[in-house]
Every structure is written in C-alpha cells, then in structure tokens.
Amino acid sequence: MKRLKFSRLLSNKDFIYALTLLAFIGFISFSFYELSKAEVTYAQDDEITTVRTHAKTVEDVLNELEISVGEHDDLSHRLDDLVTSDMEIEHTIANQIIVSIDGEEETYYTTTNTVEAFLEDQGIELTDNDQVSVALDTKVDENLQIGIEKAFKVTINDAGEKKQVWTTGGSVEDLLNEHNIKMNELDKVEPKTTTLLSENADINITRIEKITDVVEEEQDFPVVKRNDDSLDKGKEEVVSSGEPGLIEKHYEVVLENGEEVSRELVKEEVKKESKEKIVAIGTKENQPQPTKPNTKSNSSSNTSSSSEVVSRSGGNETEGKTLYMKATAYNWDCATCDGRGLTATGYNLKANPNGVVAVDPSVIPLGTKVWVEGYGYAIARDTGGNIKGNKIDLHMPTRQKAASYGMKTVQVKIIE
C-alpha cells in the first residue's frame, strides 16, 4: 500500500518539481560555500603550500596546517591578523647559534642567512685584526658555533724604538715570533716570554752585548833615591832618567741598548817596562879649604874658574844590610782597596801576585830587591799608610793567605 502511494507521489509533477528545486538550492549553497573560502599561501624556506580556508585569523590557518611558531621565529604577519584572499604567509624558523667572544660563550637565535648578516643583526662589530673561526659568508645552520678573538694593541719598546701592534692574545714569546723579532742570548725582555698578553701591555726589550775594549796606559816610573858620599851634602843629582812604561789593558764592556753600563778589567799586558829614575843624594860633609895668597892681582885669567866634570858613583846605604822588621800580609782584593790591583809604582798585582812587598821608602827605597824570611825574594814595589819605619807588608796571592799570616818579626836582607 505504502509502495503504491510512493509511486503515485513520484508521478506527481508537483512533487518532482519541489525535489528538483531543493537539489538546485543545495548545489547553489555548496558552491557558494566553496567560493567563499580564502586562498592562502604558506611559505617556509623553499617549501610553499597553498590552502583554501574559512579560517578567520593567521593563527587559525597555522593550526589547520598543524604548524607551530617558535618564540624567535620570523613570521610575516601577526597571529591575530584576519585572513584575506590571496594572503601570503612567510615563516622563517630561527636557528640557534653559540658565539664565544674571548672565551665567553653566549647563545643566540637568528633567522639571518649568513654569519656576516647575523653579526650585523646582533650589533657585534669586528675590526680588521679580529679573528673569526668561520668565514663571514658561511650559511647559518642550527647549532652553529662561532669563535671570535678580539684584537687589542700592545706596545713593543725594542731598545728605545717603540711601535704598537695588534694581537688577539697568546704569550709574549708568541707575539715576538709573530712579528719576527729575534732575541739574542744576552738580551732581556720584560715581562717574561711566558707571560700572557693583556690589553695595553708594554713589552720592553733590552739589547745587551759584550765587547772587549783595549786601552793603552802609561805606567808611572818609580823614583829611587840613593845616598852618595861623593856628592856634597844637601845636593841632588839625577843619575838615571826614568822612563814611563806602557800597559795594555783589556776590559770586558757591557752595553745595554748601545750604552755602557759596566766594564771589568780581565787582562793586562806589559808592553814596555818602566825604568826607574835614580837620584843621588849627597852625604859628603864639606871641608874648609885653606886660603892661597893671590900672587897676581887684577889678572883676569885667575878671576874665573873653569868648569869641572866629576864622575860620581851612586851607592845605597842599606845595600847588604840585614834588618829585623815587623811583617804583615795583604792582598790587592781587600775591602778598602780600589779593585784595580795596582801598586804605588803602577805594578799590576792581579797579573803578578807574587814577590811584591810594601815598604817605607825612607827605610827601603822602592825598587830594592830583598829577601824576606819565610817569604823569599821580592821587590819593594808598594807603600802603605800603616807601613812606617821598620815594617814590611807582604803581598799574598789570595785574601785567605793574607788573613792567616798575622804579624811576625822577620829577617829582611837587602840584596840590591
């Protein structure tokens, strides 16, 4: 019965018309719905997706695409922007970068493409002398690490010549090698070569050299006075003129930056021995001469006396004598000595430490050869402030031997 009724209904023209109208309305509605969707383009890196959507905001579009936006990502629109037809949404995902500047690390997030663009974006300035661990045109990737060593100035004072150089650190030695500054064995550098450099540091190089300076010096000749009983008392006569000697002295001279700071006598050579000046001292007592009668007066031939040349032989009153004297000992390197090692007659004790005695010239003339009990043969070549009268001072080759000698009474024989 129901089937019959439905068949009759389908054959009813009004019903068919109504059904067709409903279908048309539905189609129109669906078409309008689809046409009302906005077309949106989403671009991430090189991937582009186009969607048609009824989403109201950019955030709704991203949710439909199941895309999340990170805190540091770069998005072309705000999330609450309303969607419009033909909208293009550009999304750049930020990369994490670790930057170390002079050993201090910091983490950055960036959407730039190259290292150079990143540094500029972050305001990290570089000088021509800074060192970067990667090339500036390197493409930025996730977890990229960039090491930066900032350059600073250091002043190098090389023997008075100053210059400023750039460096990113290291030791003093590293910097000198970098600038091809050679150090000689004696040269000094402050601070030490192992010292790590810091900004505005000063490096001072002292150039040191040792040279030998040879100097020739005249050696004063000694004056020896000898009593002469053939010469009237109170008169003096030069028996032999003295001649100065010549000593060649070798000094080790230390120069710092070209200026002499010390010199040390290392060797002496006698090029010419000095010759004593011998002076005869008259000891002859004058005898009164008898007066002869003048047989011829006003004779010019008798009023003037002729010159007389007398040959006299010099003598030494002490020669051959034996004296008993108080003896002490000394060494040229004493606390009160000048360190030169020269005697009163200019004799070099440093080079010739044996066979020299100091005397009182009024008792034993300088230059006299003597024999000293317990010491041996020697020559009187020196004097001393405390050597007066019958005292004699024996030169020892070392300070230890001089100190251990003490004071003794010895026999001294005058040889010549």
VOGU-3710 file (C-alpha; in Angstrom, 3 decimals, decimal comma):
1> mkrlkfsrll> 0,000/0,000/0,000  2,856/2,367/1,010  4,773/1,494/-2,120  1,756/2,324/-4,209  1,433/5,681/-2,518  5,150/6,492/-3,105  4,809/5,558/-6,788  1,897/7,829/-7,099  3,910/10,562/-5,347  6,802/10,237/-7,785
11> snkdfiyalt> 4,391/10,507/-10,666  3,103/13,678/-9,183  4,567/16,585/-11,132  4,458/18,987/-8,266  6,479/16,701/-6,086  9,155/16,249/-8,721  9,375/19,949/-9,211  9,827/20,508/-5,491  12,536/17,875/-5,258  14,434/19,378/-8,176
21> llafigfisf> 14,236/22,789/-6,608  15,661/21,520/-3,346  18,576/19,857/-5,135  19,329/23,061/-7,004  19,277/25,113/-3,850  21,660/22,653/-2,176  24,051/22,826/-5,081  23,983/26,585/-5,088  24,590/26,674/-1,354  27,565/24,290/-1,595
31> sfyelskaev> 29,051/26,236/-4,464  28,691/29,477/-2,559  30,332/27,904/0,492  33,294/26,775/-1,513  33,584/30,035/-3,334  33,560/31,920/-0,058  36,837/30,258/1,099  40,016/32,391/1,017  43,086/31,132/-0,826  46,165/31,400/1,414
41> tyaqddeitt> 49,808/30,641/0,552  52,136/29,460/3,327  55,903/29,554/2,627  58,624/28,065/4,847  62,184/28,123/3,470  61,798/26,708/-0,051  58,524/24,851/0,625  55,239/26,507/-0,465  51,755/25,288/0,485  48,501/26,764/-0,880
51> vrthaktved> 45,238/26,185/1,000  41,633/27,366/0,741  40,177/28,048/4,126  37,402/29,661/6,089  39,897/30,376/8,925  39,417/33,830/10,323  42,986/34,557/11,533  46,563/33,660/10,616  46,785/31,629/13,796  43,735/29,598/12,669
61> vlneleisvg> 45,427/28,884/9,333  48,596/27,683/11,036  46,553/25,500/13,366  44,790/23,932/10,381  48,241/23,200/8,895  49,448/21,929/12,280  52,331/24,405/12,259  53,704/25,920/15,472  55,658/29,188/15,555  58,690/29,406/17,820
71> ehddlshrld> 59,467/32,380/20,076  62,366/33,539/17,904  60,842/32,629/14,511  60,185/35,285/11,942  56,535/35,452/10,740  55,372/37,855/8,051  52,023/38,514/9,836  50,785/38,753/13,365  48,885/35,722/14,609  45,700/37,751/15,141
81> dlvtsdmeie> 45,738/39,241/11,625  42,495/38,464/9,700  42,816/36,179/6,745  42,337/37,756/3,341  42,125/36,165/-0,062  45,470/35,626/-1,760  47,296/36,172/1,565  50,956/35,026/1,593  52,281/33,921/4,955  56,063/33,653/5,196
91> htianqiivs> 57,539/31,721/8,083  61,292/31,577/8,835  62,376/29,234/11,618  65,118/30,628/13,867  68,429/28,769/14,226  70,341/28,521/17,494  73,919/29,834/17,355  76,606/29,673/20,064  79,049/32,591/19,975  82,285/32,649/22,007
101> idgeeetyyt> 83,956/36,063/22,333  87,371/35,869/24,024  86,291/32,649/25,730  82,883/33,881/26,982  80,012/31,928/25,404  76,511/33,219/24,671  73,555/31,618/22,871  71,697/33,479/20,130  68,679/32,735/17,896  68,607/34,153/14,406
111> ttntveafle> 66,704/33,984/11,148  69,528/35,519/9,100  71,153/33,504/6,347  74,923/34,156/6,770  77,377/34,714/9,596  78,063/38,243/8,403  74,343/39,098/8,420  73,961/37,551/11,872  76,850/39,598/13,359  75,459/42,777/11,844
121> dqgieltdnd> 71,947/41,948/13,088  73,251/41,408/16,631  75,462/44,510/16,587  78,670/42,512/17,055  81,348/44,704/15,492  84,581/43,320/14,083  87,863/45,079/13,329  90,294/44,099/10,607  92,544/42,487/13,220  89,881/40,371/14,966
131> qvsvaldtkv> 89,933/36,640/14,303  86,720/34,710/13,467  86,659/30,907/13,452  84,368/30,688/10,388  84,142/32,627/7,134  81,708/35,527/7,105  79,818/34,079/4,130  79,167/30,792/5,945  75,485/29,794/5,860  73,759/29,769/9,226
141> denlqigiek> 72,655/26,323/10,384  71,226/25,018/13,612  73,769/24,851/16,472  76,447/26,705/14,511  79,384/27,711/16,738  81,303/30,927/16,095  84,544/31,769/17,899  85,709/35,394/17,969  89,015/36,666/19,359  89,006/40,435/19,705
151> afkvtindag> 92,286/42,162/18,843  93,938/44,722/21,132  97,025/46,918/20,973  100,361/46,142/22,615  103,390/48,470/22,707  106,787/46,946/21,949  109,791/49,008/23,096  112,774/47,465/21,317  115,944/49,186/22,557  114,182/52,564/22,657
161> ekkqvwttgg> 112,242/52,154/19,420  108,526/51,938/20,202  105,795/50,557/17,992  102,215/49,463/18,556  101,000/46,149/17,201  97,662/44,328/17,177  97,238/40,915/18,731  94,447/38,609/19,836  96,366/37,214/22,801  98,874/34,485/23,494
171> svedllnehn> 102,236/34,873/25,214  104,961/37,485/24,859  107,053/34,906/23,008  104,202/34,226/20,555  103,904/37,929/19,734  107,657/38,358/19,199  107,706/35,351/16,884  104,648/36,637/15,017  106,446/39,919/14,256  109,794/38,206/13,585
181> ikmneldkve> 111,547/39,934/16,482  114,665/37,909/17,268  116,170/37,755/20,757  119,897/37,238/21,237  121,301/35,131/24,064  122,127/38,085/26,337  119,040/40,188/25,573  116,415/40,736/28,265  112,651/41,134/27,868  110,089/42,327/30,385
191> pktttllsen> 107,658/40,815/31,165  108,928/37,253/30,748  108,366/35,471/27,449  105,876/33,082/29,089  103,634/35,921/30,311  100,158/36,035/28,729  99,359/39,289/26,956  96,683/41,727/28,052  95,290/44,926/26,594  97,601/47,982/26,710
201> adinitriek> 100,526/45,833/27,834  104,081/47,140/27,375  106,897/44,851/26,260  110,386/46,212/26,898  113,375/44,633/25,163  116,889/45,456/26,360  119,577/44,652/23,830  122,741/43,522/25,614  126,152/42,944/24,112  129,638/42,378/25,471
211> itdvveeeqd> 132,647/43,841/23,740  136,370/43,959/24,518  137,902/47,410/24,835  141,716/47,548/24,684  143,236/50,629/26,319  146,927/51,542/26,492  148,001/53,363/29,648  151,325/54,818/30,658  152,851/53,368/33,802  154,489/55,905/36,083
221> fpvvkrndds> 158,135/55,236/36,707  159,346/54,910/40,299  161,815/57,426/41,739  164,637/55,829/43,702  166,842/57,973/45,918  170,287/56,695/46,895  172,800/58,235/49,252  176,045/59,301/47,542  179,040/60,090/49,754  180,902/61,615/46,825
231> ldkgkeevvs> 178,269/64,322/46,446  178,165/67,279/48,795  175,527/67,048/51,453  172,287/68,744/50,520  172,809/68,315/46,801  170,887/66,010/44,485  171,906/64,683/41,127  169,885/62,673/38,612  171,912/59,583/37,880  169,384/57,951/35,532
241> sgepgliekh> 166,293/59,494/33,956  163,153/57,446/34,373  161,018/56,240/31,511  157,300/55,505/31,780  156,142/52,005/30,993  153,228/51,040/28,779  150,449/48,708/29,891  147,757/47,323/27,583  144,520/46,759/29,495  141,725/44,560/28,188
251> yevvlengee> 138,273/45,449/29,515  135,059/43,477/29,115  132,448/46,159/28,465  128,716/45,523/28,796  126,417/47,656/26,641  122,685/47,961/27,166  120,865/49,457/24,186  124,227/50,788/22,992  125,165/52,487/26,268  127,950/51,293/28,533
261> vsrelvkeev> 126,713/50,068/31,914  129,801/48,279/33,223  133,377/47,442/32,435  135,643/44,883/34,056  139,390/44,532/33,700  140,052/40,984/32,510  143,678/41,117/31,376  146,767/43,322/31,494  149,825/43,055/29,307  153,033/44,979/29,927
271> kkeskekiva> 154,116/46,271/26,551  157,010/48,253/27,913  158,601/48,108/31,359  159,089/51,393/33,153  162,627/52,459/34,047  163,439/53,881/37,445  164,544/57,415/37,889  167,599/57,296/40,163  168,502/60,373/42,133  171,768/60,624/44,066
281> igtkenqpqp> 171,501/62,350/47,443  174,719/63,964/48,626  176,069/62,933/52,046  179,643/64,291/51,811  180,479/66,787/54,538  182,153/69,952/53,179  185,747/70,635/54,498  187,015/74,217/54,794  189,648/74,991/52,115  192,891/76,928/53,040
291> tkpntksnss> 193,225/80,406/51,549  196,017/80,710/48,956  197,842/84,005/48,539  196,959/85,940/45,486  200,249/86,324/43,639  198,750/88,099/40,722  196,294/90,862/41,147  193,895/92,139/38,572  194,583/89,070/36,457  191,508/88,154/34,519
301> sntssssevv> 192,866/84,654/33,995  192,562/83,886/37,768  189,243/85,587/38,446  187,223/82,967/36,581  187,279/79,265/37,478  186,973/76,558/34,846  184,109/74,030/34,838  184,904/70,655/36,313  183,035/67,453/35,360  183,200/64,941/38,185
311> srsggneteg> 182,226/61,296/37,714  180,410/60,029/40,755  179,274/56,517/41,562  175,907/56,110/43,255  175,504/53,945/46,334  172,783/52,576/48,615  173,488/52,756/52,317  171,120/49,852/53,032  172,614/47,507/50,427  173,883/44,317/52,047
321> ktlymkatay> 172,250/45,101/55,366  170,134/42,731/57,395  167,135/44,225/59,165  164,647/42,793/61,616  161,178/44,056/60,789  157,554/43,502/61,784  155,841/41,780/58,878  152,142/41,686/57,946  150,434/40,472/54,775  147,851/41,885/52,349
331> nwdcatcdgr> 146,086/41,096/49,084  145,038/43,503/46,336  141,383/42,433/46,675  140,894/43,872/50,136  137,798/45,620/51,469  139,395/49,079/51,315  141,245/48,563/48,029  140,075/50,176/44,782  139,915/46,824/42,988  142,378/47,813/40,282
341> gltatgynlk> 145,243/45,813/41,762  147,912/48,438/41,035  150,736/49,276/43,461  152,053/52,733/44,264  154,545/52,261/41,413  151,862/51,119/38,958  152,739/47,426/39,174  149,826/45,054/38,413  149,296/42,711/41,380  146,314/40,961/39,747
351> anpngvvavd> 148,508/39,734/36,924  151,651/39,217/39,055  150,658/38,499/42,659  153,949/37,006/43,926  157,228/38,572/45,089  155,972/42,075/45,953  156,328/43,869/49,285  155,193/47,240/50,589  157,793/49,283/52,478  158,570/52,656/53,962
361> psviplgtkv> 160,686/54,213/51,187  162,750/56,092/53,763  163,903/52,731/55,142  163,942/50,569/51,999  163,842/52,529/48,724  161,247/51,491/46,166  162,658/49,129/43,565  165,008/47,465/46,037  165,364/43,697/45,818  165,078/41,993/49,231
371> wvegygyaia> 164,961/38,572/50,801  162,316/38,084/53,488  162,467/35,241/55,957  159,612/32,794/55,265  158,581/34,663/52,088  161,585/34,585/49,789  162,915/37,074/47,267  160,804/40,098/46,479  160,964/43,652/45,177  159,778/46,714/47,050
381> rdtggnikgn> 157,061/47,969/44,675  154,382/49,301/47,038  153,738/51,524/50,050  151,037/51,634/52,691  149,501/54,116/55,080  150,431/51,968/58,088  153,825/50,856/56,788  156,159/53,245/58,586  159,636/52,609/59,911  160,774/49,023/60,301
391> kidlhmptrq> 157,569/47,484/58,962  157,043/45,449/55,840  153,818/44,225/54,187  153,995/41,016/52,141  151,615/40,599/49,188  149,826/37,232/49,129  148,090/35,726/46,055  144,770/35,271/47,923  142,831/37,078/50,635  142,721/33,871/52,698
401> kaasygmktv> 146,514/33,569/52,817  146,865/37,234/53,716  144,337/36,931/56,564  146,002/33,829/58,002  149,538/35,337/58,029  149,053/37,538/61,085  152,021/39,575/62,302  155,591/38,267/62,649  159,092/39,584/63,232  161,207/38,503/60,293
411> qvkiie> 164,708/38,909/58,976  164,964/41,092/55,872  168,124/41,168/53,787  168,806/43,938/51,341  170,063/42,371/48,109  170,478/45,423/45,835
//
